[in-house]
Amino acid sequence: MKFVHIADMHFDSPFVNLSDKGILGDLRRLEQRKILKKIIEYSKQNQIEYLFISGDLYDHKYVKRSTIEYINHLFEEIPNTQIFISPGNHDPYTKNSYYNKFNWSKNVTIFSNKIEKVEKEGIHIYGYGFDDFYCTDCGMEKLELDDLDKINILVIHGTLDGASLEEKQYNSMTRRMLEEKKFDYIALGHIHKLDKSTHMVDPGSTVSLGFDELGEHGMIVGDIQKGNLKLEFVPLDEEAFKEIHMEISNLLSKEELIEKINDLEISNKEYIKIILTGNRNFEINKYEILKYIENERIIKIKDNTQIAYDLEKIANETTLKGLFVKEMLEKLRKPEITEEEKHIIEKSIEIGIEALE
């Protein structure tokens, strides 16, 4: 039995960082449509019997009806492919959700907030869907499979082995518990990172949503028989979020930094985050610098530099500058200081030293 497994498409995501850069947010949303079309075409050409969508197909707060109609129209193009959707925390099955009030194609099954089983020839497909933006217990621990001779598949959105309070709010399940259930394949979603190390598979987000989702993104293609599982990851996203580390210890001014950034060769298929490293010899205002960057594909600048001054040496000077630095260093050494406060104090030292030169 051949299947495709995707998750976390997040149709109509606002792409906040990209939306600040002209039409890039709109282009990324068009890319989402293009990629779903690729999945549908692949399913047609390869006679895919099942398409599993493990949550967050769209963003409930932002999705437009026209987008839902577009998605459903594509689903109608593969009537011989059975589509199973497990609503997640971004697209829960609520009273006013499109899962509830839209007339979906006949080949689409949408799971609700009770674990359901759909019987097909030789196959049992189980699923569960969020009915709210949080889920602390889906009831999976109580489930017992009733026919282990069949191919048993679970389609679900949630966290594996969630440790933090936040993780536990998104349907946290343990690997051990799921292993004990004896499913032949578990189609997961939620983490946005590819994990196909076992039969519990998270394909990651189909389209990268930002700089915390570097690397390839796409779909899982599977072929399953009882006792035999073959999986392949197929990249789909032609665009990529990338980080460039830039050492600036030898730069002496903001103007030099801007020139160096503008000299970078960047593909029109890349979204770039520049991480500044080394010792800075001038004040860096990343938001101001971004205004002068010519390439709109440079989305963010992160300042990981350190002050180039020898602060301990300056603090020992019997000057106004020395007294100022000594007092600021005492603030930096306080154990309760946060990273944000540390950054503000370091910037204050830098500006103060320049003013007292």
N, C-alpha and C positions, 0 to 999 in steps of 0.2 A: 504494500500500500504506500503510495507516494504522497507526500505532504509538503507544504510550505508553512513555516512558522515565523511570524513577525510580532513585534511589540513596540509600544511607545512611539508611535508615529507623531502624535500630538498635532494633528491638523489644526491650522489657524492659530498656532502658537504666536504670541506677540513678537517674539525675537527682539526683545527690548534694546539690546546693544546694537543690533543691526538696523533697527528702525530709526535710530539716531543718525544713520548714515544714508540719507537720501532714500533710494528705492530698494536698498539691499534686503530689508525685511520682506517686502513684497516679492522679490525675486526668490527668496528662500521658501516662501509659502508656495510659489509656483513649482519649485523643485520638489516639494512634498507631493504635489499632484503628479508630476512627471514620474516619480519613483513608484507610486502606487500603480500607475499605468504599466510600468515595467514588470511589476509583480503579476499583474493580471495577464499580460502578454506571455510571460514565462509559464504561467499556469495553463494557458491555452495550448501553447506549443508542446508542452511536456506532459499533457494530460494529467495534471495534478488533481488528485481525488479530494483532498482536504486542505483547506487554508485555516490555520489557527492564528487568531489575533488575541494576544494575551494582555489586553488592557491599554488604556490611554491612546486609543485610536485618534481621538480628537480632544481638544481642550474645551470643556463644558462652558467656561466663562466667556470664551471668545468665538466659538465656532458659529459659522453662518449657515443658514438653511441651504443656501446654494452649494456650499461645500458638502453637506450631507447628501444632497441630490447627486452631486458629482460622484461621490464615493459609491453610492448605491447603483448608479448607472453602470459603473465599472463592474460591480458585483454581478449585475444582470448579464454581463457579457460572458460570464463563465458559469452557465447554468448547471454544468456537469461537475462543478467543484462545490463541495459542501463547505460552507464558511461558518466557523464557530468563533464567537466573540465573547471574551470574559471582560466585562467592564472593570475599569480600574479606579484609582482615586482621583484622576483628572477627568474621567468620563463616566461617573457612576450612573447606575440605573435608577434614577430618581423619577418622581411623578411627572416632572416637566421635561425630562431628558428626551433627546431624539430617539434613544433606544426604546422609549416607551410610547412616544406619540407619533413616530414616523412609520410609514408603511414600507418596510424593508422587503427586498427581493426574496422570493420563495426559498432560495438556497441558503439563506442566512438564519442561523440560530444564535440568539443572544441569551446568555445565562443571567439569572437573577440572583437574589441574595440567599437562596437556598441551594445547596449542592444538588445538581441535577445529573441524570444519566440519560444519554441518548444512545439507543441501540441501533447499530448498523450490522451488516453481514460480517460476522467474525470479529466485530469491534464494539467496544463500549467506550463512549466518550463522556467523561465527567467534566463538569465545569461549575464555576462559582463567579458571581459578579458583585462588586461593591454596590451598595445602595446609598452610600454617603461618601463624603470625601475622606473618611477615616474608617478603618475596620480593625478591631482588636481580636476578634474570634470568629472565624468563618465556619467553625464546626468540623473541620477536616479530621481532627483526632478521632471523632466518633464514627467516621466512615469505614465500612468494611466492604471490600470488593466481593461481588457475589459469584463471579465466574472467572477464575484465574486461567482457564484455558483460552479465553478470548484475549485479544489485544486490548489492554486497558490503557487509556490515555486521559490525562488530566490537563485541562486548560485553565490557568489561574494567574491572577496578578497578586504579587506580594513579595515580602522580604524573606530571604533565607537566613535563619539563625540571627535574627535581629537582636542586638544587645542593648542599644540605647533606647530611651523612652520614645524618641521620635520614630525610630525604626519599627518599634512594636505597635505603632498606631497604623501601620500599613500592612496589615494581614501577615504578621510575622509567623513563619512556620519553620520547624527544625528539619534539617536534612534527615536526621535519624528517624523522625516520625514519618516523613514521606517515604523513606526507604522501606520502612516496615509495611507500607500499604501495598507494595508489589506492583506498582504501575510500570508499564513497559516504556512509557515516555511521559515526561511532565513538561508541558509547554508553559514556561514562566515568562513574566514580564515585570518591570518596575525599576530595575537597577541601572538601565541604560548602558551597561557594559556587557560585552560578549562573554558568556561562560558556557562552554559545551564540553566540560571535562567529564561529565557523566551523562546519564539519561535524563537528569534534571537540567534543562537547558534554558538559559536566558539569551536570546539573540542580540540583546542590546537595543538601543534606539535605532530605528530604521534609517532615520536622518539625524545627523549630529545637530544638537540644539545649542551648542556653545563650547567655550574653551575648556570646560570640565569634561568634555566628551571627545577627546582627541582620538585619532586612529580611524580605521575603516568601520563603516556602518552598512548594514544590509539585512539579509534574511538567511534563515536556516532552511535548507532543502533536505528532506529526509526520505528514507525508504525503510519501512518497518515490516518485518514478519515476526511471528512469535519466536522469541529467542534470538532475533537477529536485527540489529539497528545500525543503519548507515546514515551518517550525517555529513553535510557539507555546508560551510559558510560561503555565501555568495555576496560579494560587495555590490552595493547599489548606488551609494551616494558618491557622485562624481566631484563634489566639492568637499573641502576639508578645512577644519579649524586647526591652525598651527601656531606654535610659539617660537619666537626667535629671541635668543639670548644675546644681548648687545653689551659688550664691555666698554665702559666709557671713562676709565681712569686717565686716559691721555687727552681727553677733551677738556677745553678750558672755558667754554661758553655755551649758552643755550643755542646760539646760532650754529655752532659746529655740530651739536647734537641733531638739530633739525635737518641740516644738510646730510648728515650720515644716514638718517632714517629715510630721507627722500631719495637717496642713491640706491636703496635696496631694490632688487629685482624680484617682483612678486607676481605670481600667476593670477589671472582673473578667475581662477577656480579656488582660490585660497582666501580665508579670513584670518588675519594676522593679529596676534597679541605679542607686543614687544616687551621683553623683560630686561630692564636696565640693571646691570651688575657692575661691581667694582667700586672704586672710591670717587665720589663726586667732588668736583672743584667749584661748583656753582649751585645755586638754588634751582631745584627742579619742580616745576608745576606741570604735572602730566596733562592736566586738562587744557592748560594754555598751549602747551606744545602740540597737542592734537589738532588745534585750530590751524596750524601751519603745515600740516602733513598733506601732501598733494594726493597720495594714493588713498582712495576711499576704502580700499580693502584692509587698511590698517585700522583696526577697530578699537583696540585698547593698548594702553601703556601701563606697565606695572613698574614701580620704582623699588628695586631691591638693593640700591646702592647704599654706601655708608659714607659718613662725613670724612673728608680727606684730612682734616686737621688732627693734630696730636692733642686731644682735649686734656689729657692728664698734664702735659707740659704747660699748656696755656693756663690751666687752673692753678698752677704754682707761681704764676707771675703776680707781682705786686702792682697790678694795674686794674683799672675798672673792667677791662675785658677779662682779666684773670678771675676777679671776684664774681663776675657774671657767670662764667663757665663753671666755676666751683659750685655755685648755688644750683645751677641747672643739673650738674652731675649728681648732686645729692637727691634731686627729684627722680632722676633716672634709676637710681639704685634702690628705690623703695620697692619692697617685695610685692606689694599689691598692685603695682602699675600694670595697666593693660597694654596690648600691642598698639592700639590706636593712640593712647596717651603717650606712649614711648615715641611714636612717630611724630606727634605734635611737638613734643619737647625737643627732639632732634632738629626739627625744622626751625624751631625758635632759636636754638643755639646757632644754627647756621646763619639765620637772618641777623641775629644780634652781633655775631662776630664781624660780619660784613659791615654793619653799621658802625662798629667801634674801631674799624681799621684806621 
